[in-house]
Amino acid sequence: MSAPKINLLVVDLSHWDPAKNYAQVKANGVVGVIYKSTQGTGYQDPTYKSQKKKALDAGLLWGSYHFGDDSDPDYQANNYISFTQPSADELICLDFEDNGSSSMGINQAQNFISAVESTLNRDQQCVFYSGNRVKDLLGSKRNAFLGARRLWLAQYGNTPVCQASWTTYWLWQYTDGTYGPTPHTVDGCDAGGVDCNSYSGSSEQLISEWATGGQEIPPEPTPVQNTIVCPNCLTTINLNPSV
C-alpha cells in the first residue's frame, strides 16, 4: 500500500505552542485550526480565547478539543461547553489518548460525547481524536457509537490504519512536529514543530463539512402523483400520459 499524499490543511495547537502569526499560517495553505480548550473537569487553556480571535481575524476555520481524563464525563462536558461556548460553525472534538492512570475509558468517552452533543443539539458532530488508545482498548471489535462519528486519527507513520469501527479517517494527524512524515510545521507556527494534519479532499470540501461533517440528510422528495380515481365513475385517470 502506497503512502497517502500529505495535504496539510489543518494544524492543532495549545498553550504549549500557540501560533505567532495566523496570517502567515493561512498564507501557507492552512484552512483550519483546532485548539485545546479544556482538560478534565477544571482546566481551561489560558491562551484559547486570544488565539481564537487572532485565527478568526485571519479568516481561518476554528475548532476546539477537550482532553479527556478519568473524571466524571458529565462534569468534563460542562467544563468544555461552559468555557468554550462553541458556535454552530465551529468544530468540536474529544481528544481520547493515553494519560497514564488518569486515562479516559470508552464508556466515559461515549458519555462525554453524548452530553456535549445533546447540550449543543449537534448529534453525531463531535469529532473523535485517537490513535493507539482506541486500538488497544477495542482491538478488532467494532463500536457503532464511536464509528458514527468522524475519526481524527493520530498516527506518525507513512501508512495510517484505522481501528475496525471506521472504514477510513476524516483527518490524519501525521506528525507531532518531531516524528512522522514532513512537513512538521508551517510559517507562523513554532519553527521547532507542531501537530500537522492531512486532509484527503479539497479545501472547499473541508470548509463545507468542517463543523458538521456534512451529515445533514436531505429530505425525501415528494412523490409525484401520476393517477387519480374519479369520485363519480371510479375510473382511474392518468395525469401524465407519457408515464
C-alpha contacts under 8 A as a table, 3 or more apart, distances in Angstrom:
res1	aa1	res2	aa2	distance
1	M	159	T	7.69
2	S	159	T	7.50
3	A	158	N	5.30
3	A	159	T	5.34
4	P	158	N	7.29
4	P	159	T	7.07
5	K	200	S	7.95
6	I	198	S	5.52
6	I	199	Y	7.67
6	I	200	S	7.96
7	N	197	N	7.69
7	N	198	S	4.69
7	N	199	Y	5.61
7	N	200	S	6.51
8	L	11	V	7.87
8	L	29	G	7.56
8	L	30	V	6.61
8	L	196	C	6.63
8	L	197	N	5.53
8	L	198	S	4.55
8	L	199	Y	6.66
9	L	29	G	6.39
9	L	30	V	4.33
9	L	31	V	5.23
9	L	32	G	6.58
9	L	197	N	6.49
9	L	198	S	6.03
9	L	199	Y	6.29
9	L	203	S	7.31
10	V	30	V	5.57
10	V	31	V	6.00
10	V	32	G	4.88
10	V	33	V	5.66
10	V	34	I	7.46
10	V	196	C	6.32
10	V	197	N	5.12
10	V	198	S	6.79
10	V	199	Y	7.72
11	V	30	V	7.32
11	V	32	G	6.79
11	V	33	V	5.20
11	V	34	I	6.48
11	V	194	V	7.39
11	V	195	D	5.89
11	V	196	C	4.76
11	V	197	N	5.87
12	D	33	V	5.61
12	D	34	I	4.55
12	D	35	Y	5.49
12	D	36	K	7.77
12	D	194	V	7.47
12	D	195	D	5.55
12	D	196	C	6.62
12	D	197	N	7.72
13	L	16	W	7.47
13	L	17	D	5.92
13	L	18	P	5.95
13	L	19	A	7.51
13	L	33	V	7.46
13	L	34	I	6.49
13	L	35	Y	4.91
13	L	36	K	6.43
13	L	194	V	7.09
13	L	195	D	6.85
14	S	17	D	5.57
14	S	18	P	5.68
14	S	35	Y	5.52
14	S	36	K	4.97
14	S	37	S	7.78
14	S	45	D	7.42
14	S	47	T	7.50
14	S	48	Y	7.46
15	H	18	P	5.55
15	H	36	K	7.68
15	H	45	D	6.45
15	H	46	P	7.15
15	H	47	T	5.67
15	H	48	Y	7.49
17	D	189	C	7.59
17	D	190	D	6.34
17	D	194	V	7.08
18	P	47	T	7.54
18	P	51	Q	7.17
18	P	189	C	7.16
18	P	190	D	7.62
19	A	22	Y	6.42
19	A	51	Q	7.53
19	A	188	G	6.01
19	A	189	C	4.58
19	A	190	D	6.73
20	K	188	G	5.23
20	K	189	C	5.64
20	K	190	D	7.37
21	N	24	Q	5.55
21	N	25	V	6.54
21	N	187	D	7.98
21	N	188	G	4.45
21	N	189	C	6.92
22	Y	25	V	4.72
22	Y	26	K	6.16
22	Y	54	K	6.66
22	Y	55	A	5.61
22	Y	58	A	5.93
22	Y	188	G	6.02
22	Y	189	C	7.99
23	A	26	K	5.25
23	A	27	A	6.14
23	A	55	A	7.94
23	A	58	A	5.29
23	A	188	G	7.42
24	Q	27	A	4.89
24	Q	28	N	6.31
24	Q	187	D	5.74
24	Q	188	G	4.95
25	V	28	N	5.38
25	V	29	G	7.14
25	V	30	V	6.02
25	V	186	V	6.30
25	V	187	D	5.68
25	V	188	G	5.04
25	V	189	C	6.96
26	K	29	G	5.39
26	K	30	V	4.93
26	K	31	V	6.39
26	K	58	A	7.27
26	K	59	G	7.75
26	K	60	L	6.79
27	A	30	V	7.23
28	N	186	V	6.66
28	N	187	D	6.74
30	V	60	L	7.89
31	V	60	L	5.68
31	V	61	L	6.18
31	V	203	S	6.83
31	V	207	I	7.73
32	G	60	L	5.36
32	G	61	L	4.28
32	G	62	W	5.81
32	G	63	G	7.51
33	V	55	A	7.60
33	V	60	L	6.97
33	V	61	L	6.14
33	V	62	W	5.18
33	V	63	G	6.01
34	I	62	W	6.04
34	I	63	G	4.30
34	I	64	S	5.01
34	I	65	Y	6.79
34	I	91	L	7.63
35	Y	48	Y	7.02
35	Y	62	W	7.83
35	Y	63	G	6.20
35	Y	64	S	4.74
35	Y	65	Y	6.15
36	K	45	D	6.71
36	K	48	Y	7.06
36	K	64	S	5.67
36	K	65	Y	4.99
36	K	66	H	6.29
36	K	67	F	7.45
37	S	44	Q	5.90
37	S	45	D	5.26
37	S	48	Y	5.97
37	S	64	S	5.84
37	S	65	Y	5.76
37	S	66	H	5.87
37	S	80	Y	7.03
37	S	83	F	7.69
37	S	84	T	6.35
38	T	42	G	7.58
38	T	43	Y	5.40
38	T	44	Q	4.46
38	T	45	D	5.89
38	T	65	Y	7.12
38	T	66	H	4.92
38	T	67	F	6.30
38	T	79	N	7.00
38	T	80	Y	5.64
38	T	83	F	7.71
38	T	84	T	7.85
39	Q	42	G	6.77
39	Q	43	Y	5.03
39	Q	44	Q	6.64
39	Q	66	H	5.54
39	Q	67	F	4.54
39	Q	68	G	5.99
39	Q	69	D	7.34
39	Q	76	Q	7.44
39	Q	80	Y	7.73
40	G	43	Y	6.33
40	G	66	H	7.81
40	G	67	F	6.63
40	G	68	G	5.63
40	G	69	D	5.42
40	G	70	D	7.73
40	G	71	S	6.43
40	G	76	Q	5.27
40	G	79	N	7.67
41	T	71	S	6.96
41	T	72	D	7.50
41	T	75	Y	5.53
41	T	76	Q	4.41
41	T	77	A	7.85
41	T	78	N	7.77
41	T	79	N	5.62
42	G	76	Q	7.71
42	G	79	N	6.40
43	Y	79	N	7.96
44	Q	79	N	7.96
44	Q	83	F	7.10
45	D	48	Y	5.43
46	P	49	K	7.41
47	T	50	S	5.76
47	T	51	Q	6.04
48	Y	51	Q	5.33
48	Y	52	K	6.06
49	K	52	K	5.05
49	K	53	K	6.37
50	S	53	K	5.32
50	S	54	K	6.45
51	Q	54	K	5.18
51	Q	55	A	6.15
52	K	55	A	5.19
52	K	56	L	6.12
52	K	62	W	7.07
53	K	56	L	5.25
53	K	57	D	6.00
54	K	57	D	5.08
54	K	58	A	6.29
55	A	58	A	5.12
55	A	59	G	6.54
55	A	60	L	5.56
55	A	61	L	7.63
55	A	62	W	7.23
56	L	59	G	5.01
56	L	60	L	5.35
56	L	61	L	6.82
56	L	62	W	6.94
57	D	60	L	7.59
61	L	90	E	7.35
61	L	207	I	7.62
61	L	210	W	7.87
62	W	90	E	5.56
62	W	91	L	6.62
63	G	90	E	5.07
63	G	91	L	4.18
63	G	92	I	5.90
63	G	93	C	7.80
63	G	211	A	7.95
64	S	84	T	7.59
64	S	86	P	7.91
64	S	90	E	7.60
64	S	91	L	6.26
64	S	92	I	5.40
64	S	93	C	6.23
65	Y	92	I	6.04
65	Y	93	C	4.50
65	Y	94	L	5.51
65	Y	95	D	6.19
66	H	80	Y	6.36
66	H	93	C	6.37
66	H	94	L	5.08
66	H	95	D	5.70
67	F	94	L	6.35
67	F	95	D	4.72
67	F	96	F	6.71
68	G	76	Q	7.55
68	G	94	L	6.76
68	G	95	D	5.98
68	G	96	F	5.90
68	G	97	E	7.70
68	G	103	S	7.29
68	G	104	M	5.70
68	G	109	A	7.53
69	D	99	N	7.06
69	D	102	S	5.39
69	D	103	S	4.87
69	D	104	M	4.30
69	D	105	G	7.99
70	D	73	P	7.70
70	D	102	S	5.09
70	D	103	S	5.37
70	D	104	M	4.35
70	D	105	G	6.75
70	D	108	Q	7.30
71	S	75	Y	7.83
71	S	76	Q	7.27
71	S	102	S	7.82
71	S	104	M	7.65
72	D	75	Y	5.46
72	D	76	Q	6.31
72	D	108	Q	7.58
73	P	76	Q	4.82
73	P	77	A	6.05
73	P	108	Q	5.62
73	P	109	A	7.23
73	P	111	N	6.09
73	P	112	F	4.82
74	D	77	A	5.02
74	D	78	N	6.23
74	D	111	N	7.12
74	D	112	F	6.01
74	D	115	A	6.44
75	Y	78	N	5.00
75	Y	79	N	6.18
76	Q	79	N	5.07
76	Q	80	Y	6.23
76	Q	112	F	7.04
77	A	80	Y	5.09
77	A	81	I	6.08
77	A	112	F	5.65
77	A	113	I	7.79
77	A	115	A	6.28
77	A	116	V	5.72
78	N	81	I	5.24
78	N	82	S	5.79
78	N	116	V	7.90
79	N	82	S	5.48
79	N	83	F	6.09
80	Y	83	F	5.59
80	Y	84	T	5.71
80	Y	85	Q	7.80
81	I	84	T	5.26
81	I	85	Q	5.23
81	I	86	P	7.10
81	I	116	V	7.13
82	S	85	Q	5.68
86	P	89	D	7.98
86	P	90	E	6.00
86	P	91	L	7.88
86	P	92	I	7.38
87	S	90	E	5.51
88	A	211	A	6.98
89	D	210	W	7.62
89	D	211	A	5.24
89	D	212	T	7.84
90	E	210	W	7.36
90	E	211	A	5.13
91	L	126	C	7.54
91	L	127	V	7.61
91	L	210	W	6.11
91	L	211	A	4.30
91	L	212	T	7.35
92	I	125	Q	7.26
92	I	126	C	5.25
92	I	127	V	6.18
92	I	211	A	7.21
93	C	126	C	5.12
93	C	127	V	4.44
93	C	128	F	5.86
93	C	129	Y	6.95
94	L	109	A	7.77
94	L	113	I	7.32
94	L	126	C	7.00
94	L	127	V	6.36
94	L	128	F	5.31
94	L	129	Y	6.00
95	D	128	F	6.57
95	D	129	Y	4.84
95	D	130	S	6.47
96	F	104	M	6.85
96	F	109	A	7.44
96	F	128	F	7.16
96	F	129	Y	5.73
96	F	130	S	5.13
96	F	133	R	7.30
96	F	134	V	7.63
97	E	103	S	7.08
97	E	104	M	7.62
97	E	129	Y	7.80
97	E	130	S	5.68
97	E	131	G	6.97
97	E	132	N	7.56
97	E	133	R	5.55
97	E	134	V	7.73
98	D	103	S	5.54
98	D	104	M	7.85
98	D	133	R	6.04
99	N	102	S	5.47
99	N	103	S	4.44
99	N	104	M	7.69
100	G	103	S	5.64
104	M	108	Q	6.23
104	M	109	A	6.64
105	G	108	Q	5.22
105	G	109	A	6.16
106	I	109	A	5.04
106	I	110	Q	6.28
106	I	134	V	7.93
106	I	137	L	7.75
107	N	110	Q	5.11
107	N	111	N	6.15
108	Q	111	N	5.06
108	Q	112	F	6.04
109	A	112	F	5.11
109	A	113	I	6.15
110	Q	113	I	5.16
110	Q	114	S	6.06
110	Q	145	F	7.41
110	Q	146	L	7.35
111	N	114	S	5.10
111	N	115	A	6.10
112	F	115	A	5.21
112	F	116	V	6.21
113	I	116	V	5.20
113	I	117	E	6.00
113	I	126	C	6.54
114	S	117	E	5.28
114	S	118	S	5.87
115	A	118	S	5.25
115	A	119	T	6.04
116	V	119	T	5.29
116	V	120	L	6.11
116	V	126	C	7.86
117	E	120	L	5.23
117	E	121	N	5.56
117	E	122	R	4.72
117	E	123	D	5.24
117	E	124	Q	6.98
117	E	125	Q	7.04
117	E	126	C	6.76
118	S	121	N	4.95
118	S	122	R	6.53
118	S	123	D	6.73
119	T	122	R	7.88
122	R	125	Q	5.58
122	R	126	C	7.66
122	R	212	T	7.85
123	D	126	C	7.73
124	Q	148	A	6.60
124	Q	149	R	5.50
125	Q	149	R	6.58
125	Q	150	R	7.63
125	Q	211	A	7.09
125	Q	212	T	5.20
125	Q	213	G	6.54
126	C	149	R	6.52
126	C	150	R	7.42
127	V	149	R	5.97
127	V	150	R	5.05
127	V	151	L	6.17
127	V	152	W	6.71
128	F	146	L	7.43
128	F	149	R	6.56
128	F	150	R	6.10
128	F	151	L	5.09
128	F	152	W	5.82
129	Y	151	L	6.04
129	Y	152	W	4.50
129	Y	153	L	5.96
129	Y	154	A	7.12
130	S	133	R	6.47
130	S	134	V	6.20
130	S	151	L	7.56
130	S	152	W	6.51
130	S	153	L	5.55
130	S	154	A	5.73
131	G	134	V	6.26
131	G	135	K	6.85
131	G	153	L	5.60
131	G	154	A	4.53
131	G	155	Q	5.98
132	N	135	K	5.09
132	N	136	D	5.95
132	N	154	A	7.84
132	N	155	Q	7.90
133	R	136	D	5.11
133	R	137	L	6.20
134	V	137	L	5.20
134	V	138	L	5.94
134	V	139	G	7.83
134	V	163	Q	7.21
135	K	138	L	5.42
135	K	139	G	5.22
135	K	140	S	7.76
135	K	163	Q	5.48
136	D	139	G	5.53
138	L	141	K	5.33
138	L	142	R	7.30
138	L	143	N	7.81
138	L	163	Q	7.89
139	G	163	Q	7.42
139	G	164	A	7.77
140	S	163	Q	7.12
140	S	164	A	5.63
141	K	164	A	6.38
141	K	165	S	7.14
142	R	147	G	7.55
142	R	164	A	5.48
142	R	165	S	4.33
143	N	146	L	5.64
143	N	147	G	5.90
143	N	165	S	5.35
144	A	147	G	4.94
144	A	148	A	6.11
144	A	165	S	6.64
145	F	148	A	5.47
145	F	149	R	7.33
146	L	149	R	5.49
146	L	165	S	7.08
147	G	150	R	7.26
147	G	151	L	7.69
147	G	165	S	4.81
147	G	166	W	5.35
150	R	169	Y	6.97
150	R	170	W	5.75
150	R	213	G	7.23
151	L	166	W	7.35
151	L	168	T	7.72
151	L	169	Y	4.99
151	L	170	W	5.41
151	L	171	L	6.76
152	W	169	Y	6.07
152	W	170	W	5.74
152	W	171	L	4.64
152	W	172	W	5.80
152	W	173	Q	7.14
153	L	160	P	7.77
153	L	162	C	7.15
153	L	169	Y	6.08
153	L	170	W	7.63
153	L	171	L	6.19
153	L	172	W	4.87
153	L	173	Q	5.94
154	A	172	W	6.08
154	A	173	Q	4.70
154	A	174	Y	6.44
154	A	175	T	7.99
155	Q	160	P	5.98
155	Q	161	V	7.87
155	Q	172	W	7.30
155	Q	173	Q	6.27
155	Q	174	Y	5.58
155	Q	175	T	7.35
155	Q	180	G	7.89
156	Y	160	P	7.88
156	Y	173	Q	7.23
156	Y	174	Y	4.76
156	Y	175	T	5.13
156	Y	176	D	7.40
156	Y	179	Y	6.02
156	Y	180	G	4.22
156	Y	181	P	7.12
157	G	160	P	6.57
157	G	174	Y	6.64
157	G	175	T	7.99
157	G	179	Y	7.99
157	G	180	G	5.14
157	G	181	P	6.71
158	N	174	Y	7.81
158	N	180	G	7.15
158	N	181	P	6.56
160	P	172	W	7.62
162	C	165	S	7.77
162	C	166	W	6.17
162	C	167	T	6.96
162	C	168	T	6.18
162	C	169	Y	6.56
163	Q	166	W	6.10
164	A	167	T	6.98
166	W	169	Y	6.93
169	Y	172	W	6.68
170	W	199	Y	7.10
171	L	197	N	6.56
171	L	198	S	6.10
171	L	199	Y	5.34
171	L	200	S	7.80
172	W	197	N	5.29
172	W	198	S	5.16
172	W	199	Y	6.59
173	Q	176	D	7.51
173	Q	195	D	6.80
173	Q	196	C	5.78
173	Q	197	N	4.24
173	Q	198	S	6.43
174	Y	180	G	5.80
174	Y	181	P	6.49
174	Y	195	D	7.87
174	Y	196	C	6.43
174	Y	197	N	5.86
174	Y	198	S	6.85
175	T	178	T	6.61
175	T	179	Y	5.51
175	T	180	G	4.60
175	T	181	P	6.37
175	T	182	T	7.50
175	T	184	H	6.41
175	T	194	V	7.76
175	T	195	D	5.68
175	T	196	C	5.69
175	T	197	N	7.34
176	D	179	Y	6.02
176	D	180	G	7.29
176	D	184	H	7.32
176	D	193	G	7.21
176	D	194	V	5.76
176	D	195	D	4.28
176	D	196	C	6.70
177	G	180	G	7.82
177	G	184	H	4.54
177	G	185	T	6.41
177	G	192	G	7.09
177	G	193	G	3.80
177	G	194	V	4.28
177	G	195	D	5.36
177	G	196	C	7.06
178	T	184	H	6.69
178	T	193	G	6.32
178	T	194	V	7.94
181	P	184	H	7.44
183	P	186	V	7.56
183	P	196	C	7.82
184	H	193	G	5.13
184	H	194	V	6.24
184	H	195	D	7.25
184	H	196	C	6.47
185	T	189	C	6.58
185	T	190	D	7.00
185	T	191	A	6.36
185	T	192	G	7.46
185	T	193	G	4.85
185	T	194	V	5.39
185	T	195	D	7.42
185	T	196	C	6.65
186	V	189	C	5.80
186	V	190	D	7.90
186	V	191	A	7.48
187	D	190	D	7.90
187	D	191	A	7.38
189	C	193	G	7.74
189	C	194	V	7.23
190	D	193	G	5.67
190	D	194	V	6.47
191	A	194	V	7.99
199	Y	202	S	7.76
199	Y	206	L	7.69
201	G	205	Q	6.16
201	G	206	L	6.78
202	S	205	Q	5.15
202	S	206	L	6.32
203	S	206	L	5.10
203	S	207	I	6.18
204	E	207	I	5.14
204	E	208	S	6.25
205	Q	208	S	5.13
205	Q	209	E	6.43
206	L	209	E	5.43
206	L	210	W	5.58
207	I	210	W	5.20
208	S	214	G	6.91
209	E	212	T	5.55
209	E	213	G	4.31
209	E	214	G	4.57
210	W	213	G	5.94
210	W	214	G	7.82
212	T	215	Q	6.23
212	T	216	E	7.81
225	Q	228	I	7.66
225	Q	239	L	7.78
226	N	238	N	5.99
226	N	239	L	5.09
226	N	240	N	5.71
226	N	243	V	7.71
227	T	236	T	6.54
227	T	237	I	5.46
227	T	238	N	4.52
227	T	239	L	5.26
227	T	240	N	7.56
228	I	236	T	5.72
228	I	237	I	5.37
228	I	238	N	6.83
228	I	239	L	7.32
229	V	234	L	5.59
229	V	235	T	5.51
229	V	236	T	4.41
229	V	237	I	5.99
230	C	233	C	5.69
230	C	234	L	4.85
230	C	235	T	5.31
230	C	236	T	6.31
230	C	237	I	6.90
231	P	234	L	5.44
231	P	235	T	7.96
238	N	241	P	5.93
240	N	243	V	5.73
